[in-house]
Amino acid sequence: MKKEEFYDLLESIPKAELHVHEEAVLSRETVKKVYKRNFNQDMSDEEFNSLFEYDDLTGFLSSFIKIQSYFTNINDFEYMFKDFEAYLNKNNIIYCETFFSPTSHLKKGWSFHDMISIVQKNIERIKENSGRTVKLIVDVSRSFGVENAMKNLDLVLAEKNPYIVGIGLGGDEKKGPAAEYKDVFVKAKENGLHVVTHAGESCGVFSMKDSLELCKAERLGHGIAAAQDADFMKYLAENKIPLEVCPTSNIFILKEFNGDMKNHPVKKLYDAGVFVTLNTDDPTFFKVSLIDEYWNIYKDQNFSLDEIKEIIKNGYKAAFISKEEKDDYCKNVDSAWDAWFKKHPDAN
Ligand SMILES: [Zn+2]
């Protein structure tokens, strides 16, 4: 199938995304706008360009935290959610679990409750405008230590907000092993929250095993290290543990792929029976959208259209929603898929 046709098909299919960081959907124009509003001057080209130049995870994470520092007014979340809504619409994402990383903002003295209230208002506006559902996974973050992560969890538990479905462990695995965060995650689980971790991105399979065994993670962010270990891939497949795979993010940040999508192990994982979902991680930073990501794996990884449809459905099957909701969403994928092919009988 040609690119234009593929995009047309994918735009017509309601999709889920499970691994996308909220700030990473801010458009580049909004970054400049927020900067100007808050610092009363234009952002220099040098500073702007430096935000998007990095060749490893550390460089990327410091850009992420720098952009958070441009938010000096809690109402800047409004800008963020306008861009977020546009991103969901453009990609026809009908269900999204997004990471919300409060630590940098809490350090400015902003209250968790105030932030979540604004976020909730925006989530409800999006639902009203387009019927799209957004839920939050609070990234307790491994970049700021265990004590900070536990504080974040306590704020989540005190808040009891219906849009917060779980907590996550983002940041660089090398600097914050999952094992250290065991108590935070066990406590979250005991209190009814879902738990996910970034694991097997910059560290090996041990980090994924620690996440599953010690932190009781229900999904793993990235998880591409598994491709190096046939036994572990078999374990993941047999236990139906979903991976939130984000190929372009890995190609951007990890050197071993030499910048080439063809070298990414997403097809290897899929062919081994691993429960693969497809995500963007940080669309603005990696100049990628969810539909681009589907196109990338179709073009460069030899996924068939049927396999693309299955991965789209996996996004719902791995979501933190009821069995009935999963079934309904999957049925909608089938009917939108059939409707598109009915309209384009010559497509294949
Ligand atoms: Zn991530």
Boltz pocket constraint, residues with backbone or C-beta under 6 A from the ligand:
constraints:
  - pocket:
      binder: B
      contacts: [[A, 19], [A, 21], [A, 170], [A, 198], [A, 221], [A, 281]]
      max_distance: 6.0
